[in-house]
């Protein structure tokens, strides 16, 4: 089962490496990883997407929580949450028909064209991982995908619930 784990940690050298080490030492795969400083420059928020049942996720969260650099750990996917991911995708648009089809799908998915070239468009889209996968699938049917890059999932709990020190 897909799980989203949010970790509030010290913004210090080696902290990310130690946390990811917990996953690799136990043979758990990381599907997505997103880390950045918070409003407090001494802290960072790490969002990890992984697969596992309740027992596996409980084991991971307990072991990550024991690390010295970690202040708090929460499994966002256990409750109501908001998640987003960003994708930049460059598609080939050599014909007028391809350009029109790409523009139509950009509008449908509420994406944005960031760069226009004689041969391609570079597009930005944000949303859930499922939305980005669907957009990539549609783009592959109407244009040649030249390259793409994704940020990984970031997320927050809905409502009053917050991950604070």
Secondary structure, 3 states (H helix, E strand, C coil): CEEEEEEEEECCCCHHHHHHHHHHHCCCCEEEEEEEECCCCCEEEEEEEEECCHHHHHHHHHHHHCCCCEEEEEEHHHCCEEEEEEEEEEEECCCHHHHHHHHHHHHHCCCEEEEECCCEEEEEEEECHHHHHHHHHHHHHHCEEEEEEECCCEEEECCCCCCCC
